[in-house]
Amino acid sequence: MSTAFHNVRVTLEMIKIEHTLFALPFAFLGAVLAARGLPSALQLGWITLAMVGARSTAMAFNRIADRDCDARNPRTRTRAIPRVCFQ
């Protein structure tokens, strides 16, 4: 169980989930402006799912694509992917 918890923690750290949470209010504000009022709860749910899914996928892809550069950079070589791939 602790290994699964550790893997989830590393993944959330890798994709910077806190940045996604910071961006959600801006997406909700855009929805309010687009709807010219309050969007439905279903719409807000889909917006949340889209934001978290798209941003997490993009950040994970970016970490994988940049693993070689991250391994050479002293500031980023301790990140999860360069640390595991290039030990």
Contacts in CASP RR format, 6 or more apart in sequence:
PFRMAT RR
TARGET T0000
AUTHOR 0000-0000-0000
METHOD contacts of the structure
MODEL  1
MSTAFHNVRVTLEMIKIEHTLFALPFAFLGAVLAARGLPSALQLGWITLA
MVGARSTAMAFNRIADRDCDARNPRTRTRAIPRVCFQ
10 80 0 8 1.000
11 60 0 8 1.000
13 80 0 8 1.000
14 59 0 8 1.000
14 60 0 8 1.000
14 63 0 8 1.000
14 79 0 8 1.000
14 80 0 8 1.000
14 81 0 8 1.000
15 55 0 8 1.000
15 56 0 8 1.000
15 59 0 8 1.000
15 60 0 8 1.000
15 63 0 8 1.000
16 59 0 8 1.000
17 56 0 8 1.000
19 55 0 8 1.000
20 51 0 8 1.000
20 52 0 8 1.000
20 55 0 8 1.000
20 56 0 8 1.000
23 51 0 8 1.000
23 55 0 8 1.000
24 48 0 8 1.000
24 51 0 8 1.000
27 47 0 8 1.000
27 48 0 8 1.000
27 51 0 8 1.000
28 44 0 8 1.000
28 47 0 8 1.000
31 39 0 8 1.000
31 43 0 8 1.000
31 44 0 8 1.000
31 47 0 8 1.000
32 38 0 8 1.000
32 39 0 8 1.000
35 43 0 8 1.000
39 47 0 8 1.000
63 70 0 8 1.000
63 79 0 8 1.000
63 80 0 8 1.000
63 81 0 8 1.000
64 81 0 8 1.000
67 81 0 8 1.000
67 82 0 8 1.000
67 85 0 8 1.000
67 86 0 8 1.000
69 76 0 8 1.000
70 76 0 8 1.000
70 77 0 8 1.000
70 79 0 8 1.000
70 81 0 8 1.000
70 82 0 8 1.000
71 77 0 8 1.000
71 82 0 8 1.000
71 85 0 8 1.000
71 86 0 8 1.000
76 82 0 8 1.000
77 83 0 8 1.000
77 86 0 8 1.000
END
